[in-house]
């Protein structure tokens, strides 16, 4: 009796690691949704999501090859790449900065109220270097606001305990969590509302990965775009999936606010209909201009957007 021909072996899925910019919170819901709903599996990718400890650490991991992809602040990535890190962004998710002054309601009602106030900041984070530009846009001199340094937790505690009037942080993180921590509303003075044009979180990959695993990168971005669009259609369902996967993070209302604040920054103001991650070169050029003036980037990097981002891996 003739033997039936053997079936060809199924191709093993591509293993990939996505390292986040920070500990898991609401803003990360789309990635967890994509994993739990099997979007990456459908694209032949066995994805592991790892928590991060800041964008700089995530970018280092991608540059060293210990993470395949990173969700990281693109301004931080640009400065690392300009110094030789072999990294590039394949899609910018937050095309406007979530940077803001966050304060308990009644402490600071508007930008002009910043004069004479005590504001906490964290040296080396993604938004503090742009603070002088924000003040310049408001017409406030540097010395008119008292600035006190502290790490992320110290910064938060100082505001909660009334030792500081507000903090420099992110609408998507401190802005989302403080109302639940303090059990009272907060005021957020957004950098973007003052005309600060700076991109924020995006997907970062190693240049070698882009050359040698291009097809996998395309499949990853296809699954990720699908997950982001899915979460936009139903943010509550996305947060429910996040909390099921990471129940210890708690604060469901704060996680939902975080995701929704993040989603409000997915597109530049002049391109509201774009699909997620698609960014115009002009937006990156504006970021490069700001970083050369306030972020320590060499002026020679102006106008070199193509060195730092590409759209070729997007669906």
ZADO-1210 file (C-alpha; in nm, 4 decimals, padded with zeros to 6 digits):
<atoms>
<atom x="00.0000" y="00.0000" z="00.0000" code="UNK" pos="1"/>
<atom x="00.1417" y="00.3365" z="-00.1032" code="UNK" pos="2"/>
<atom x="00.2355" y="00.5647" z="00.1837" code="UNK" pos="3"/>
<atom x="00.0600" y="00.9022" z="00.1950" code="UNK" pos="4"/>
<atom x="00.2961" y="01.1904" z="00.1230" code="UNK" pos="5"/>
<atom x="00.4171" y="01.3663" z="00.4359" code="UNK" pos="6"/>
<atom x="00.2639" y="01.7061" z="00.5048" code="UNK" pos="7"/>
<atom x="00.5112" y="01.9918" z="00.4869" code="UNK" pos="8"/>
<atom x="00.6144" y="02.1051" z="00.8345" code="UNK" pos="9"/>
<atom x="00.4486" y="02.4259" z="00.9477" code="UNK" pos="10"/>
<atom x="00.6862" y="02.7175" z="00.9766" code="UNK" pos="11"/>
<atom x="00.7695" y="02.7956" z="01.3378" code="UNK" pos="12"/>
<atom x="00.6499" y="03.1414" z="01.4472" code="UNK" pos="13"/>
<atom x="00.9035" y="03.4231" z="01.4674" code="UNK" pos="14"/>
<atom x="00.9919" y="03.4990" z="01.8274" code="UNK" pos="15"/>
<atom x="00.9921" y="03.8685" z="01.9135" code="UNK" pos="16"/>
<atom x="01.0131" y="04.0790" z="02.2289" code="UNK" pos="17"/>
<atom x="00.8361" y="04.4127" z="02.2679" code="UNK" pos="18"/>
<atom x="00.9761" y="04.6139" z="02.5588" code="UNK" pos="19"/>
<atom x="00.7474" y="04.8910" z="02.6818" code="UNK" pos="20"/>
<atom x="00.8648" y="05.2333" z="02.7938" code="UNK" pos="21"/>
<atom x="00.7536" y="05.1807" z="03.1547" code="UNK" pos="22"/>
<atom x="00.5588" y="04.9541" z="03.3882" code="UNK" pos="23"/>
<atom x="00.2266" y="04.8503" z="03.2324" code="UNK" pos="24"/>
<atom x="-00.0556" y="05.1060" z="03.2518" code="UNK" pos="25"/>
<atom x="-00.3613" y="05.2076" z="03.0468" code="UNK" pos="26"/>
<atom x="-00.1716" y="05.3563" z="02.7541" code="UNK" pos="27"/>
<atom x="-00.0314" y="05.0073" z="02.6794" code="UNK" pos="28"/>
<atom x="-00.3732" y="04.8420" z="02.6431" code="UNK" pos="29"/>
<atom x="-00.3608" y="04.8095" z="02.2598" code="UNK" pos="30"/>
<atom x="-00.0451" y="04.5941" z="02.2697" code="UNK" pos="31"/>
<atom x="-00.1884" y="04.3618" z="02.5332" code="UNK" pos="32"/>
<atom x="-00.5145" y="04.3454" z="02.3386" code="UNK" pos="33"/>
<atom x="-00.3269" y="04.2438" z="02.0222" code="UNK" pos="34"/>
<atom x="-00.1443" y="03.9707" z="02.2124" code="UNK" pos="35"/>
<atom x="-00.4528" y="03.8331" z="02.3899" code="UNK" pos="36"/>
<atom x="-00.6728" y="03.8430" z="02.0788" code="UNK" pos="37"/>
<atom x="-00.4107" y="03.6549" z="01.8787" code="UNK" pos="38"/>
<atom x="-00.3337" y="03.9273" z="01.6243" code="UNK" pos="39"/>
<atom x="00.0419" y="03.8652" z="01.6485" code="UNK" pos="40"/>
<atom x="-00.0077" y="03.4881" z="01.6400" code="UNK" pos="41"/>
<atom x="-00.2122" y="03.5257" z="01.3199" code="UNK" pos="42"/>
<atom x="00.0853" y="03.7088" z="01.1688" code="UNK" pos="43"/>
<atom x="00.3208" y="03.4236" z="01.2618" code="UNK" pos="44"/>
<atom x="00.4782" y="03.6059" z="01.5568" code="UNK" pos="45"/>
<atom x="00.5293" y="03.4609" z="01.9037" code="UNK" pos="46"/>
<atom x="00.5387" y="03.7900" z="02.0939" code="UNK" pos="47"/>
<atom x="00.6537" y="03.8510" z="02.4498" code="UNK" pos="48"/>
<atom x="00.5712" y="04.1859" z="02.6105" code="UNK" pos="49"/>
<atom x="00.8181" y="04.3075" z="02.8725" code="UNK" pos="50"/>
<atom x="00.7753" y="04.6048" z="03.1058" code="UNK" pos="51"/>
<atom x="01.0283" y="04.8856" z="03.0745" code="UNK" pos="52"/>
<atom x="01.2127" y="05.1183" z="03.3109" code="UNK" pos="53"/>
<atom x="01.2191" y="05.4331" z="03.1004" code="UNK" pos="54"/>
<atom x="01.2662" y="05.5033" z="02.7295" code="UNK" pos="55"/>
<atom x="01.6463" y="05.5224" z="02.7506" code="UNK" pos="56"/>
<atom x="01.6662" y="05.1683" z="02.8946" code="UNK" pos="57"/>
<atom x="01.4238" y="05.0375" z="02.6309" code="UNK" pos="58"/>
<atom x="01.6256" y="05.1948" z="02.3491" code="UNK" pos="59"/>
<atom x="01.9459" y="05.0449" z="02.4898" code="UNK" pos="60"/>
<atom x="01.7810" y="04.7006" z="02.4888" code="UNK" pos="61"/>
<atom x="01.6718" y="04.7385" z="02.1260" code="UNK" pos="62"/>
<atom x="02.0174" y="04.8660" z="02.0269" code="UNK" pos="63"/>
<atom x="02.1812" y="04.5684" z="02.2004" code="UNK" pos="64"/>
<atom x="01.9397" y="04.3194" z="02.0447" code="UNK" pos="65"/>
<atom x="01.7907" y="04.1960" z="02.3744" code="UNK" pos="66"/>
<atom x="01.4517" y="04.3395" z="02.2676" code="UNK" pos="67"/>
<atom x="01.3260" y="04.3150" z="01.9094" code="UNK" pos="68"/>
<atom x="01.1004" y="04.6181" z="01.9364" code="UNK" pos="69"/>
<atom x="01.0649" y="04.8972" z="02.1874" code="UNK" pos="70"/>
<atom x="00.7856" y="05.1387" z="02.2698" code="UNK" pos="71"/>
<atom x="00.9888" y="05.4478" z="02.3528" code="UNK" pos="72"/>
<atom x="00.9990" y="05.8245" z="02.3408" code="UNK" pos="73"/>
<atom x="01.1174" y="05.9207" z="01.9931" code="UNK" pos="74"/>
<atom x="01.3006" y="06.2325" z="02.1157" code="UNK" pos="75"/>
<atom x="01.5108" y="06.0105" z="02.3420" code="UNK" pos="76"/>
<atom x="01.5641" y="05.7699" z="02.0503" code="UNK" pos="77"/>
<atom x="01.6784" y="06.0499" z="01.8188" code="UNK" pos="78"/>
<atom x="01.9452" y="06.1620" z="02.0652" code="UNK" pos="79"/>
<atom x="02.0643" y="05.8022" z="02.1097" code="UNK" pos="80"/>
<atom x="02.0727" y="05.7403" z="01.7330" code="UNK" pos="81"/>
<atom x="02.2633" y="06.0657" z="01.6743" code="UNK" pos="82"/>
<atom x="02.5318" y="05.9281" z="01.9085" code="UNK" pos="83"/>
<atom x="02.5555" y="05.6021" z="01.7152" code="UNK" pos="84"/>
<atom x="02.2833" y="05.3734" z="01.8540" code="UNK" pos="85"/>
<atom x="02.1660" y="05.1501" z="01.5634" code="UNK" pos="86"/>
<atom x="01.7954" y="05.2301" z="01.6074" code="UNK" pos="87"/>
<atom x="01.5134" y="05.3799" z="01.4025" code="UNK" pos="88"/>
<atom x="01.1387" y="05.4270" z="01.4483" code="UNK" pos="89"/>
<atom x="00.9040" y="05.2350" z="01.2190" code="UNK" pos="90"/>
<atom x="00.5941" y="05.4197" z="01.3365" code="UNK" pos="91"/>
<atom x="00.5138" y="05.7091" z="01.5712" code="UNK" pos="92"/>
<atom x="00.2032" y="05.6447" z="01.7807" code="UNK" pos="93"/>
<atom x="00.1881" y="05.9690" z="01.9822" code="UNK" pos="94"/>
<atom x="00.2423" y="06.2458" z="01.7294" code="UNK" pos="95"/>
<atom x="00.1871" y="06.5161" z="01.9901" code="UNK" pos="96"/>
<atom x="00.3569" y="06.5254" z="02.3268" code="UNK" pos="97"/>
<atom x="00.1645" y="06.4161" z="02.6396" code="UNK" pos="98"/>
<atom x="00.3958" y="06.6455" z="02.8382" code="UNK" pos="99"/>
<atom x="00.2064" y="06.8687" z="03.0798" code="UNK" pos="100"/>
<atom x="00.2014" y="07.0395" z="03.4152" code="UNK" pos="101"/>
<atom x="-00.0342" y="06.8355" z="03.6326" code="UNK" pos="102"/>
<atom x="-00.1749" y="06.9954" z="03.9479" code="UNK" pos="103"/>
<atom x="-00.4609" y="06.9358" z="04.1925" code="UNK" pos="104"/>
<atom x="-00.7627" y="07.1407" z="04.0885" code="UNK" pos="105"/>
<atom x="-00.7519" y="07.4893" z="04.2386" code="UNK" pos="106"/>
<atom x="-00.3729" y="07.5019" z="04.2794" code="UNK" pos="107"/>
<atom x="-00.2971" y="07.6183" z="03.9243" code="UNK" pos="108"/>
<atom x="-00.5932" y="07.7231" z="03.7118" code="UNK" pos="109"/>
<atom x="-00.4087" y="07.8371" z="03.4005" code="UNK" pos="110"/>
<atom x="-00.0608" y="07.8954" z="03.2550" code="UNK" pos="111"/>
<atom x="-00.0185" y="08.2425" z="03.4074" code="UNK" pos="112"/>
<atom x="-00.0741" y="08.0923" z="03.7555" code="UNK" pos="113"/>
<atom x="00.2612" y="07.9118" z="03.7260" code="UNK" pos="114"/>
<atom x="00.4475" y="08.2252" z="03.8401" code="UNK" pos="115"/>
<atom x="00.5619" y="08.1803" z="04.1988" code="UNK" pos="116"/>
<atom x="00.4530" y="07.8166" z="04.2194" code="UNK" pos="117"/>
<atom x="00.6633" y="07.5130" z="04.3189" code="UNK" pos="118"/>
<atom x="00.6814" y="07.2495" z="04.0439" code="UNK" pos="119"/>
<atom x="00.8400" y="06.9040" z="04.0756" code="UNK" pos="120"/>
<atom x="01.0372" y="06.7534" z="03.7871" code="UNK" pos="121"/>
<atom x="01.2447" y="06.4430" z="03.7163" code="UNK" pos="122"/>
<atom x="01.5905" y="06.5095" z="03.5646" code="UNK" pos="123"/>
<atom x="01.6566" y="06.3078" z="03.2509" code="UNK" pos="124"/>
<atom x="01.2954" y="06.2314" z="03.1621" code="UNK" pos="125"/>
<atom x="01.1511" y="06.3011" z="02.8181" code="UNK" pos="126"/>
<atom x="00.9564" y="06.6216" z="02.8968" code="UNK" pos="127"/>
<atom x="01.1754" y="06.8220" z="03.1370" code="UNK" pos="128"/>
<atom x="01.4280" y="06.9393" z="02.8706" code="UNK" pos="129"/>
<atom x="01.1418" y="07.1065" z="02.6826" code="UNK" pos="130"/>
<atom x="01.0227" y="07.3004" z="02.9908" code="UNK" pos="131"/>
<atom x="01.2172" y="07.6186" z="02.8946" code="UNK" pos="132"/>
<atom x="01.0450" y="07.6166" z="02.5532" code="UNK" pos="133"/>
<atom x="00.7051" y="07.5794" z="02.7195" code="UNK" pos="134"/>
<atom x="00.7769" y="07.8756" z="02.9478" code="UNK" pos="135"/>
<atom x="00.9000" y="08.0782" z="02.6487" code="UNK" pos="136"/>
<atom x="00.5746" y="08.0067" z="02.4638" code="UNK" pos="137"/>
<atom x="00.3868" y="08.1335" z="02.7700" code="UNK" pos="138"/>
<atom x="00.6065" y="08.4430" z="02.8100" code="UNK" pos="139"/>
<atom x="00.7270" y="08.3350" z="03.1571" code="UNK" pos="140"/>
<atom x="01.0930" y="08.3719" z="03.2600" code="UNK" pos="141"/>
<atom x="01.2766" y="08.0642" z="03.3926" code="UNK" pos="142"/>
<atom x="01.3318" y="08.2017" z="03.7425" code="UNK" pos="143"/>
<atom x="00.9643" y="08.2870" z="03.7965" code="UNK" pos="144"/>
<atom x="00.8772" y="07.9239" z="03.8773" code="UNK" pos="145"/>
<atom x="01.0438" y="07.7324" z="04.1631" code="UNK" pos="146"/>
<atom x="01.1688" y="07.3982" z="04.0285" code="UNK" pos="147"/>
<atom x="01.2426" y="07.1033" z="04.2614" code="UNK" pos="148"/>
<atom x="01.3969" y="06.7766" z="04.1378" code="UNK" pos="149"/>
<atom x="01.2840" y="06.4291" z="04.2429" code="UNK" pos="150"/>
<atom x="01.2383" y="06.0810" z="04.1023" code="UNK" pos="151"/>
<atom x="00.8987" y="05.9691" z="03.9709" code="UNK" pos="152"/>
<atom x="00.7610" y="05.8602" z="04.3100" code="UNK" pos="153"/>
<atom x="00.9050" y="06.1561" z="04.5043" code="UNK" pos="154"/>
<atom x="00.7505" y="06.3896" z="04.2497" code="UNK" pos="155"/>
<atom x="00.4091" y="06.2300" z="04.2915" code="UNK" pos="156"/>
<atom x="00.4298" y="06.2200" z="04.6726" code="UNK" pos="157"/>
<atom x="00.5233" y="06.5892" z="04.6928" code="UNK" pos="158"/>
<atom x="00.2088" y="06.6884" z="04.5042" code="UNK" pos="159"/>
<atom x="-00.0169" y="06.4471" z="04.6957" code="UNK" pos="160"/>
<atom x="00.1192" y="06.5723" z="05.0301" code="UNK" pos="161"/>
<atom x="00.0883" y="06.9394" z="04.9346" code="UNK" pos="162"/>
<atom x="00.4638" y="07.0061" z="04.9385" code="UNK" pos="163"/>
<atom x="00.4507" y="07.1132" z="04.5729" code="UNK" pos="164"/>
<atom x="00.1825" y="07.2843" z="04.3671" code="UNK" pos="165"/>
<atom x="00.2211" y="07.0584" z="04.0657" code="UNK" pos="166"/>
<atom x="00.4560" y="06.8426" z="03.8621" code="UNK" pos="167"/>
<atom x="00.5900" y="06.8108" z="03.5103" code="UNK" pos="168"/>
<atom x="00.4754" y="06.4766" z="03.3761" code="UNK" pos="169"/>
<atom x="00.2481" y="06.3110" z="03.1240" code="UNK" pos="170"/>
<atom x="-00.1270" y="06.3472" z="03.0782" code="UNK" pos="171"/>
<atom x="-00.1297" y="05.9736" z="03.0024" code="UNK" pos="172"/>
<atom x="00.0410" y="05.8721" z="03.3270" code="UNK" pos="173"/>
<atom x="00.0355" y="06.1171" z="03.6205" code="UNK" pos="174"/>
<atom x="-00.2565" y="06.3087" z="03.4676" code="UNK" pos="175"/>
<atom x="-00.4597" y="05.9883" z="03.4486" code="UNK" pos="176"/>
<atom x="-00.3639" y="05.8487" z="03.7926" code="UNK" pos="177"/>
<atom x="-00.3610" y="06.1542" z="04.0221" code="UNK" pos="178"/>
<atom x="-00.7410" y="06.2042" z="04.0300" code="UNK" pos="179"/>
<atom x="-00.7838" y="05.8527" z="04.1742" code="UNK" pos="180"/>
<atom x="-00.4844" y="05.8792" z="04.4092" code="UNK" pos="181"/>
<atom x="-00.6023" y="06.2138" z="04.5495" code="UNK" pos="182"/>
<atom x="-00.9743" y="06.1546" z="04.5044" code="UNK" pos="183"/>
<atom x="-01.0107" y="06.4967" z="04.3447" code="UNK" pos="184"/>
<atom x="-00.9874" y="06.6395" z="03.9894" code="UNK" pos="185"/>
<atom x="-00.6648" y="06.7755" z="03.8420" code="UNK" pos="186"/>
<atom x="-00.5763" y="07.0605" z="03.6103" code="UNK" pos="187"/>
<atom x="-00.3499" y="06.9756" z="03.3163" code="UNK" pos="188"/>
<atom x="-00.1560" y="07.2456" z="03.1315" code="UNK" pos="189"/>
<atom x="-00.0573" y="07.0632" z="02.8128" code="UNK" pos="190"/>
<atom x="00.2638" y="07.1529" z="02.6317" code="UNK" pos="191"/>
<atom x="00.0839" y="07.0890" z="02.3020" code="UNK" pos="192"/>
<atom x="-00.1824" y="07.3516" z="02.3843" code="UNK" pos="193"/>
<atom x="00.0946" y="07.6127" z="02.4029" code="UNK" pos="194"/>
<atom x="00.2145" y="07.5182" z="02.0534" code="UNK" pos="195"/>
<atom x="00.5008" y="07.2836" z="02.1469" code="UNK" pos="196"/>
<atom x="00.5275" y="07.0499" z="01.8452" code="UNK" pos="197"/>
<atom x="00.7104" y="06.7411" z="01.9637" code="UNK" pos="198"/>
<atom x="00.6455" y="06.3746" z="01.8919" code="UNK" pos="199"/>
<atom x="00.6387" y="06.1199" z="02.1726" code="UNK" pos="200"/>
<atom x="00.6019" y="05.7409" z="02.1858" code="UNK" pos="201"/>
<atom x="00.6709" y="05.5220" z="01.8846" code="UNK" pos="202"/>
<atom x="00.7907" y="05.1759" z="01.7877" code="UNK" pos="203"/>
<atom x="01.1694" y="05.1496" z="01.7751" code="UNK" pos="204"/>
<atom x="01.3661" y="04.8713" z="01.6040" code="UNK" pos="205"/>
<atom x="01.7292" y="04.7846" z="01.5467" code="UNK" pos="206"/>
<atom x="01.8637" y="04.8808" z="01.2029" code="UNK" pos="207"/>
<atom x="01.9887" y="04.5229" z="01.1600" code="UNK" pos="208"/>
<atom x="01.6385" y="04.3863" z="01.2263" code="UNK" pos="209"/>
<atom x="01.5008" y="04.6163" z="00.9564" code="UNK" pos="210"/>
<atom x="01.7514" y="04.4749" z="00.7069" code="UNK" pos="211"/>
<atom x="01.7433" y="04.1054" z="00.7954" code="UNK" pos="212"/>
<atom x="01.3855" y="04.0544" z="00.9206" code="UNK" pos="213"/>
<atom x="01.1933" y="04.3091" z="00.7133" code="UNK" pos="214"/>
<atom x="00.8959" y="04.0803" z="00.6501" code="UNK" pos="215"/>
<atom x="00.8570" y="04.0085" z="01.0221" code="UNK" pos="216"/>
<atom x="00.8683" y="04.3831" z="01.0978" code="UNK" pos="217"/>
<atom x="00.5875" y="04.4402" z="00.8451" code="UNK" pos="218"/>
<atom x="00.3791" y="04.1655" z="01.0030" code="UNK" pos="219"/>
<atom x="00.4431" y="04.3068" z="01.3506" code="UNK" pos="220"/>
<atom x="00.3321" y="04.6548" z="01.2445" code="UNK" pos="221"/>
<atom x="00.0252" y="04.5123" z="01.0682" code="UNK" pos="222"/>
<atom x="-00.0834" y="04.3329" z="01.3864" code="UNK" pos="223"/>
<atom x="-00.0017" y="04.6357" z="01.6022" code="UNK" pos="224"/>
<atom x="-00.1938" y="04.8762" z="01.3769" code="UNK" pos="225"/>
<atom x="-00.4915" y="04.6408" z="01.3896" code="UNK" pos="226"/>
<atom x="-00.4717" y="04.6289" z="01.7707" code="UNK" pos="227"/>
<atom x="-00.4472" y="05.0075" z="01.8027" code="UNK" pos="228"/>
<atom x="-00.7480" y="05.0604" z="01.5744" code="UNK" pos="229"/>
<atom x="-00.9415" y="04.7939" z="01.7660" code="UNK" pos="230"/>
<atom x="-00.8710" y="04.9720" z="02.0959" code="UNK" pos="231"/>
<atom x="-00.9789" y="05.3043" z="01.9443" code="UNK" pos="232"/>
<atom x="-01.3160" y="05.1558" z="01.8547" code="UNK" pos="233"/>
<atom x="-01.3759" y="05.0275" z="02.2097" code="UNK" pos="234"/>
<atom x="-01.1376" y="05.1685" z="02.4728" code="UNK" pos="235"/>
<atom x="-01.3341" y="05.0157" z="02.7633" code="UNK" pos="236"/>
<atom x="-01.3034" y="04.6657" z="02.6181" code="UNK" pos="237"/>
<atom x="-00.9285" y="04.7205" z="02.5627" code="UNK" pos="238"/>
<atom x="-00.8802" y="04.8252" z="02.9261" code="UNK" pos="239"/>
<atom x="-01.0840" y="04.5243" z="03.0450" code="UNK" pos="240"/>
<atom x="-00.8402" y="04.2964" z="02.8567" code="UNK" pos="241"/>
<atom x="-00.5453" y="04.4862" z="03.0080" code="UNK" pos="242"/>
<atom x="-00.6792" y="04.4497" z="03.3637" code="UNK" pos="243"/>
<atom x="-00.7489" y="04.0797" z="03.3113" code="UNK" pos="244"/>
<atom x="-00.3857" y="04.0311" z="03.2055" code="UNK" pos="245"/>
<atom x="-00.2395" y="04.2638" z="03.4732" code="UNK" pos="246"/>
<atom x="-00.4931" y="04.2717" z="03.7605" code="UNK" pos="247"/>
<atom x="-00.2431" y="04.4168" z="04.0101" code="UNK" pos="248"/>
<atom x="-00.2319" y="04.7558" z="03.8349" code="UNK" pos="249"/>
<atom x="-00.5894" y="04.8279" z="03.9481" code="UNK" pos="250"/>
<atom x="-00.7450" y="05.1756" z="03.9155" code="UNK" pos="251"/>
<atom x="-00.9711" y="05.0895" z="03.6174" code="UNK" pos="252"/>
<atom x="-01.0940" y="05.4485" z="03.5745" code="UNK" pos="253"/>
<atom x="-00.7362" y="05.5794" z="03.5690" code="UNK" pos="254"/>
<atom x="-00.6324" y="05.3131" z="03.3156" code="UNK" pos="255"/>
<atom x="-00.9200" y="05.4126" z="03.0871" code="UNK" pos="256"/>
<atom x="-00.8299" y="05.7821" z="03.1166" code="UNK" pos="257"/>
<atom x="-00.4676" y="05.6970" z="03.0357" code="UNK" pos="258"/>
<atom x="-00.5679" y="05.5146" z="02.7176" code="UNK" pos="259"/>
<atom x="-00.8099" y="05.7866" z="02.6069" code="UNK" pos="260"/>
<atom x="-00.5597" y="06.0670" z="02.6750" code="UNK" pos="261"/>
<atom x="-00.3076" y="05.8694" z="02.4706" code="UNK" pos="262"/>
<atom x="-00.5521" y="05.8144" z="02.1838" code="UNK" pos="263"/>
<atom x="-00.6151" y="06.1899" z="02.1639" code="UNK" pos="264"/>
<atom x="-00.2468" y="06.2309" z="02.0636" code="UNK" pos="265"/>
<atom x="-00.2309" y="05.9629" z="01.7925" code="UNK" pos="266"/>
<atom x="-00.2490" y="06.2120" z="01.5063" code="UNK" pos="267"/>
<atom x="-00.1091" y="06.5539" z="01.4310" code="UNK" pos="268"/>
<atom x="-00.3635" y="06.8349" z="01.4383" code="UNK" pos="269"/>
<atom x="-00.3481" y="06.8824" z="01.0592" code="UNK" pos="270"/>
<atom x="-00.3956" y="06.5128" z="00.9725" code="UNK" pos="271"/>
<atom x="-00.6890" y="06.3863" z="01.1843" code="UNK" pos="272"/>
<atom x="-00.7886" y="06.1098" z="00.9421" code="UNK" pos="273"/>
<atom x="-00.4544" y="05.9294" z="00.9215" code="UNK" pos="274"/>
<atom x="-00.4184" y="05.5648" z="01.0232" code="UNK" pos="275"/>
<atom x="-00.2139" y="05.5043" z="01.3398" code="UNK" pos="276"/>
<atom x="00.1672" y="05.5357" z="01.3187" code="UNK" pos="277"/>
<atom x="00.1643" y="05.7297" z="00.9883" code="UNK" pos="278"/>
<atom x="00.3500" y="06.0543" z="01.0336" code="UNK" pos="279"/>
<atom x="00.4444" y="06.3305" z="00.7931" code="UNK" pos="280"/>
<atom x="00.8108" y="06.4221" z="00.7536" code="UNK" pos="281"/>
<atom x="00.7281" y="06.7807" z="00.8506" code="UNK" pos="282"/>
<atom x="00.6223" y="06.6649" z="01.1985" code="UNK" pos="283"/>
<atom x="00.9571" y="06.4918" z="01.2532" code="UNK" pos="284"/>
<atom x="01.1397" y="06.7983" z="01.1198" code="UNK" pos="285"/>
<atom x="00.9657" y="07.0147" z="01.3814" code="UNK" pos="286"/>
<atom x="01.0779" y="06.7729" z="01.6529" code="UNK" pos="287"/>
<atom x="01.4368" y="06.7864" z="01.5250" code="UNK" pos="288"/>
<atom x="01.4233" y="07.1676" z="01.5331" code="UNK" pos="289"/>
<atom x="01.3086" y="07.1660" z="01.8974" code="UNK" pos="290"/>
<atom x="01.5667" y="06.9077" z="02.0017" code="UNK" pos="291"/>
<atom x="01.8514" y="07.1094" z="01.8471" code="UNK" pos="292"/>
<atom x="01.7385" y="07.4171" z="02.0409" code="UNK" pos="293"/>
<atom x="01.6422" y="07.2586" z="02.3735" code="UNK" pos="294"/>
<atom x="01.7339" y="06.8901" z="02.3747" code="UNK" pos="295"/>
<atom x="02.1079" y="06.8975" z="02.3162" code="UNK" pos="296"/>
<atom x="02.0920" y="06.7621" z="01.9593" code="UNK" pos="297"/>
<atom x="02.3607" y="06.8848" z="01.7188" code="UNK" pos="298"/>
<atom x="02.2231" y="07.1507" z="01.4767" code="UNK" pos="299"/>
<atom x="02.3635" y="06.9412" z="01.1883" code="UNK" pos="300"/>
<atom x="02.0758" y="06.6932" z="01.2456" code="UNK" pos="301"/>
<atom x="01.8073" y="06.9400" z="01.1397" code="UNK" pos="302"/>
<atom x="01.6174" y="06.8331" z="00.8297" code="UNK" pos="303"/>
<atom x="01.7415" y="06.4739" z="00.8528" code="UNK" pos="304"/>
<atom x="01.4067" y="06.3128" z="00.9369" code="UNK" pos="305"/>
<atom x="01.4763" y="06.0128" z="00.7130" code="UNK" pos="306"/>
<atom x="01.7711" y="05.9186" z="00.9345" code="UNK" pos="307"/>
<atom x="01.5342" y="05.8556" z="01.2217" code="UNK" pos="308"/>
<atom x="01.2010" y="05.7278" z="01.0885" code="UNK" pos="309"/>
<atom x="01.0531" y="05.5278" z="00.8034" code="UNK" pos="310"/>
<atom x="00.7002" y="05.4433" z="00.6872" code="UNK" pos="311"/>
<atom x="00.7987" y="05.1459" z="00.4710" code="UNK" pos="312"/>
<atom x="00.6938" y="04.8799" z="00.7250" code="UNK" pos="313"/>
<atom x="00.3401" y="05.0110" z="00.7825" code="UNK" pos="314"/>
<atom x="00.0308" y="04.8400" z="00.6339" code="UNK" pos="315"/>
</atoms>
